[in-house]
Amino acid sequence: MKFINIFTLVLVIIGGLNWGLVGLFGFDLVAAIFGAGSAFARIIYILVGLSAGWQIVPLFSAMGSGGFAASQNR
């Protein structure tokens, strides 16, 4: 797997966990670590969003090659 795919997948997972904390407890871990509204927190949010967009590419690639359907049958 390409480094960029692994890196963006990790960022998407971090973002998902952060949103889970926001939804369950009203606690934004990124804002708590880097400061609410700080430039670095905003950069993290932007990178997570871009990573989610990037992860669409391997998703559709797997669906088009039949890899997604094959992995669902296991």
Legacy VTK file of the C-alpha trace (Angstrom):
# vtk DataFile Version 3.0
C-alpha trace
ASCII
DATASET POLYDATA
POINTS 74 float
0.000 0.000 0.000
1.314 3.431 -0.835
2.577 5.592 2.007
0.071 8.331 1.148
-2.820 5.863 1.453
-1.662 4.668 4.873
-1.005 8.231 6.068
-4.391 9.504 4.931
-6.149 6.459 6.369
-4.532 7.130 9.767
-5.690 10.758 9.611
-9.235 9.676 8.703
-9.249 7.288 11.665
-8.005 10.041 13.987
-10.714 12.350 12.656
-13.375 9.697 13.119
-12.312 9.035 16.684
-12.293 12.758 17.396
-15.834 13.123 16.020
-16.880 10.141 18.116
-15.616 11.942 21.211
-17.428 15.113 20.156
-20.670 13.217 19.608
-20.522 11.121 22.762
-19.027 13.519 25.265
-18.906 16.951 23.633
-15.099 16.770 23.904
-12.922 17.873 20.971
-9.530 16.238 21.531
-7.803 18.160 18.730
-8.977 21.480 20.191
-7.971 20.342 23.682
-4.449 19.470 22.537
-3.761 22.323 20.137
-6.183 25.022 21.333
-9.671 25.731 20.083
-9.534 27.745 16.885
-5.733 27.709 16.768
-3.976 27.685 13.429
-2.512 24.243 14.100
-5.911 22.771 15.018
-7.347 24.197 11.800
-4.498 22.618 9.834
-5.262 19.246 11.440
-8.956 19.581 10.513
-8.026 20.519 6.935
-5.613 17.577 6.634
-8.276 15.174 7.951
-10.788 16.515 5.422
-8.327 16.249 2.548
-7.441 12.739 3.698
-11.084 11.718 3.584
-11.260 13.012 0.026
-8.108 11.099 -0.878
-9.506 7.858 0.564
-12.345 8.002 -1.954
-9.838 7.081 -4.689
-8.817 3.667 -3.258
-12.437 2.958 -2.311
-13.684 3.366 -5.881
-10.616 1.579 -7.199
-11.387 -1.446 -5.005
-15.046 -1.346 -5.986
-14.210 -1.162 -9.682
-11.743 -4.045 -9.610
-14.099 -6.319 -7.729
-11.792 -6.283 -4.701
-14.446 -4.661 -2.533
-17.096 -7.234 -3.436
-14.647 -10.101 -3.007
-13.654 -8.913 0.475
-17.343 -8.713 1.469
-17.837 -12.414 0.673
-15.219 -13.613 3.147
LINES 1 75
74 0 1 2 3 4 5 6 7 8 9 10 11 12 13 14 15 16 17 18 19 20 21 22 23 24 25 26 27 28 29 30 31 32 33 34 35 36 37 38 39 40 41 42 43 44 45 46 47 48 49 50 51 52 53 54 55 56 57 58 59 60 61 62 63 64 65 66 67 68 69 70 71 72 73
